[in-house]
Amino acid sequence: MKLPVAILAGGLATRLRPITETIPKALVDVAGEPFILRQLRYLRHQGARRVVLCVGYLGEKIREAVGDGLAVGLSVSYSQDWPKLLGTGGALRQALPLLDSQFLVLYGDSYLPIDFSAVEESFLRSGKPALMTVQRNEGQWDKSNVLFADNVIVEYNKRAPMPDMKHIDYGLGALSADILTGHSGDDAFDLGDVYHRLSVTGQLAGFEVQERFYEIGSHKGLAEAADYFRGEGKS
């Protein structure tokens, strides 16, 4: 992998309370280990070298647990989004000085068993300012929010998904930094709105994956992820 990876790990994780009343979601135990350590080791296995953690609520505890990342073979730096929450887009905008002109981005509660280097290569070949990975979902894992046809993202819309949308945002994206620089450093905005704007103007490349994703954003998702890491779930 050539590009650095930004991980959005600054949310309040209200759906996981009471677990997350004293620890951030990234440090939730999943099958005997804090999730962020699993995620970082996995990124190293994928060939990543540099990670920027966008942290917020209780972010200092993530810093204490992860440090500079050398223990997992990575270079890890931090961008703090707290106490004023800037949204997923604003958090990335704030982290741009720590990233390159192009980078990968994923969510701090997601484990994605796919080949990241293939996604990166597809993005770099596309010539477009952004790429979104998608999975045919048909409402199975969450509400479908992507119209994907002939390997093209026609529209991504998480705020007003339409019945003919059969795919879902898989959770790994690739971005060019300049699509975020139109916002000031104090602007709070959602990455999903950026993706929507890019999709309807033909600027969002798509990469379809077949493997299901795992997430720890809910108690149900946490239990399924724990089963997966114990070898009991279906990949």
C-alpha angles and dihedrals in degrees: 000000000000101000129075118243125233116203118200103217105148105099127122093236094214092166090064097054134161087033092056098046091095104019133042119251091252090065097049111128113250114185092333102320138076108264095232091060090053090048095049095047089050091052090051089051088052090056101260116150106178130041132182114202113208100205133179129152109049088351092152089069090057089051090052093051099042105027115174092340096244091123089066095037098257139108105238126188131174140231113193119219101182151146088003108051112219099188124241093294094045092048090055092045089054092049095053095101087063095047135064129251087272128030145158121249133197138163123265093233098052134094112193117190097203138105106275093189090060090053091048092049092049091052094049091049094047097071088215125123094239144018132201126198112224137189130200100251112157090195095305103122099017138332110311111244107169131082102207120175132163090357091303129115102229094178139349114198122162094169097056109015116187129222093248092059108105101165133072135210102265094205106252119097140168123217142185109226095228093069088068100043094083088077122076120240091256096052117113111211141148125250088219090065090052090051091049093052092048093047097054091048094051095249100114116089119207133219117188119212130188103202119094119243128231125219137180097203093111136031090251092050091047091054092048092048091050090052090050093053091047088054094247100107132075116256 
